[in-house]
Amino acid sequence: MNVDSIHKALASSLRRDILRWLRDPSAYFPGADPLIPHGVSVGMIHARTGLSKSTVSAHLSTLQQAGLVTTKRLGQWVFMSRDEAVIRSFVASINNDL
């Protein structure tokens, strides 16, 4: 776990929003229920943000590099979900360090 890269990833309100959306996908992505075991598709995340695909891709890449999300490819679709183990470890390290 790279604490500095996680802090960098969390510095963006959009990336924090994405993590919150991924925590409860059925509340933020109507119609995604059958797909939730695989995560949320990148296309659905893009549609929710209303930003360009390249901007959203850069934000998702930062989250992935920090280890906060994982990806799963199914055919042409890429699904993202939170890596709860990394998030718990990060929170524990903050509690211990500060």
C-alpha positions, -999 to 999 in steps of 0.1 A, spaced: 0 0 0 14 34 -10 -1 59 14 12 89 -6 -5 77 -38 -37 71 -19 -36 106 -5 -30 120 -40 -60 100 -53 -82 112 -25 -72 149 -31 -98 150 -59 -135 155 -50 -145 136 -81 -124 106 -72 -139 106 -37 -173 108 -53 -165 78 -75 -154 58 -45 -186 67 -27 -207 57 -57 -188 24 -59 -195 17 -22 -233 15 -30 -236 11 -67 -274 2 -67 -281 37 -52 -260 56 -78 -263 35 -109 -299 25 -116 -302 -5 -138 -268 -19 -128 -281 -44 -103 -275 -75 -124 -239 -64 -130 -230 -54 -95 -211 -86 -86 -186 -76 -113 -186 -39 -103 -198 -9 -122 -189 -4 -159 -165 24 -168 -192 36 -192 -217 40 -164 -192 59 -143 -185 82 -173 -222 88 -179 -227 98 -142 -199 123 -142 -209 141 -174 -172 147 -181 -152 136 -212 -141 100 -214 -104 110 -213 -109 130 -180 -129 101 -164 -103 76 -176 -75 97 -160 -93 98 -127 -101 61 -127 -64 53 -136 -53 74 -106 -77 54 -83 -64 21 -98 -27 31 -95 -34 39 -58 -49 5 -53 -83 18 -43 -102 1 -71 -98 -31 -91 -109 -38 -126 -124 -68 -143 -128 -72 -180 -158 -91 -194 -157 -91 -232 -156 -55 -243 -167 -41 -209 -144 -30 -180 -159 -31 -146 -146 -13 -115 -151 -20 -78 -136 -8 -46 -107 -27 -31 -121 -28 4 -90 -44 19 -68 -16 8 -93 10 20 -95 -6 54 -57 -8 56 -54 29 47 -80 39 73 -62 18 99 -28 34 90 -43 69 93 -58 60 127 -24 47 139 -2 74 124 -22 105 133 
